Amino acid sequence: MADIHSTDLLQQFASDNYSGICPEAWTAMEAANRGHVSAYGDDPWTAAAADAFREMFETECEVFFAFNGTAANSLVLASLCQSYHAVICCESAHVETDECGAPEFFSNGSKLLVVQSSDGKLTPAAIQEIATKRQDIHFPKPRAVTISQSTETGRVYTVEELRALSSACEQHGLRLHMDGARFANACASIGCSPAELTWRSGIDVLCFGGTKNGMAVGEAILFFNRKLAEDFDYRCKQAGQLSSKMRFLAAPWVGMLESGAWLRNAAHANACAFYLGDQLARIPGVQIVWPPEANAVFVSASDEILEGMHQRGWKFYTFIGGAARFMCSWDTDRERIDEFCRDLRLCAERTSMQAK
Ligand SMILES: *Cc1c(COP(=O)(O)O)cnc(C)c1O
């Protein structure tokens, strides 16, 4: 039998979703676990969570909750598009590479038009190029743009960049969606208000990720352009995303937002990634691919070095962003980072000795 009682569950850097639930989310779940309340979102926790988002974003947005990011992203894109429309995104976008075709499935066929990008960021020029390349009836009509903040490559769009993107969208009649699986990390990284990073910069809809920020499960969907939210509740229900015990999706958000844990957790994860990046940069044979801007560090190193790390029990992916990716989370321990770097240095030294 698998050992579910092991106490030796060491931290890894494979993904920020390897982590557990933070105290603030856990306490709110526990508080919600009292008595009976109405089901399907008609409860005080769901109302309080939606209000907390409106207060934090300084606007009367429409708020919905889904179980995960794949559902949130693909249902939003489906609601922005007809089946003959297209969505512009980066080739490295989660919607393209990691959602098993869910955006196309839920939209009944809206095509993702991918843009090559060396650093995982979309640019106004790329939007312009794709939006104007074909305007004949034989090609799906671009209707939406989706960007990830922070990106799958661990980068963060600045407010200026977001404004430039949204003005390109406006020019071409495109709606702008933000995949914010790591939105908190972006806020913590550039120190802007959530409003500044979204609707004040022209974002129509945000999927705000809770899972990687310290919750057990859950994604909030915020429609700043409220007209676009029409019938979105039906879409969620049809897709199996309407939780009957909604209070348990909503309550952790109340705990996270009211305590400020959402931002503290992200700031901690980012700080750990900067620290990890600093240490890794000093190891001969290891190159930092992009300077860390959020909670990810990407490095290139020889297969021998990386294989050595796998053999020492370290888990990490090498297929995301074309390099080895190390993620920090809300509970990352600096001592574990030091251990990781010691091992990596050893693997690198051993490999370089063998080469001589
Ligand atoms: C993790 C992640 C998601 C959400 O993935 P789920 O596993 O469906 O919750 C969405 N976008 C990005 C960029 C992610 O990293």
The ligand as an SDF file (V2000), in Angstrom:
LIG
                    3D

 15 15  0  0  0  0  0  0  0  0999 V2000
   -1.4760   25.7160  -13.3580 C   0  0  0  0  0  0  0  0  0  0  0  0
   -1.9020   26.6020  -14.4530 C   0  0  0  0  0  0  0  0  0  0  0  0
   -3.2610   26.6700  -14.8450 C   0  0  0  0  0  0  0  0  0  0  0  0
   -4.3450   25.8430  -14.1990 C   0  0  0  0  0  0  0  0  0  0  0  0
   -4.2080   24.4750  -14.3600 O   0  0  0  0  0  0  0  0  0  0  0  0
   -5.2110   23.4200  -13.7240 P   0  0  0  0  0  0  0  0  0  0  0  0
   -4.3750   22.2240  -13.5080 O   0  0  0  0  0  0  0  0  0  0  0  0
   -6.2910   23.1950  -14.7160 O   0  0  0  0  0  0  0  0  0  0  0  0
   -5.7640   24.0150  -12.4670 O   0  0  0  0  0  0  0  0  0  0  0  0
   -3.5960   27.5840  -15.8200 C   0  0  0  0  0  0  0  0  0  0  0  0
   -2.6750   28.3720  -16.4010 N   0  0  0  0  0  0  0  0  0  0  0  0
   -1.3790   28.3310  -16.0580 C   0  0  0  0  0  0  0  0  0  0  0  0
   -0.4180   29.2730  -16.7180 C   0  0  0  0  0  0  0  0  0  0  0  0
   -0.9440   27.4300  -15.0910 C   0  0  0  0  0  0  0  0  0  0  0  0
    0.3400   27.3940  -14.7570 O   0  0  0  0  0  0  0  0  0  0  0  0
  1  2  1  0
  2  3  1  0
  2 14  2  0
  3  4  1  0
  3 10  2  0
  4  5  1  0
  5  6  1  0
  6  7  2  0
  6  8  1  0
  6  9  1  0
 10 11  1  0
 11 12  2  0
 12 13  1  0
 12 14  1  0
 14 15  1  0
M  END
$$$$
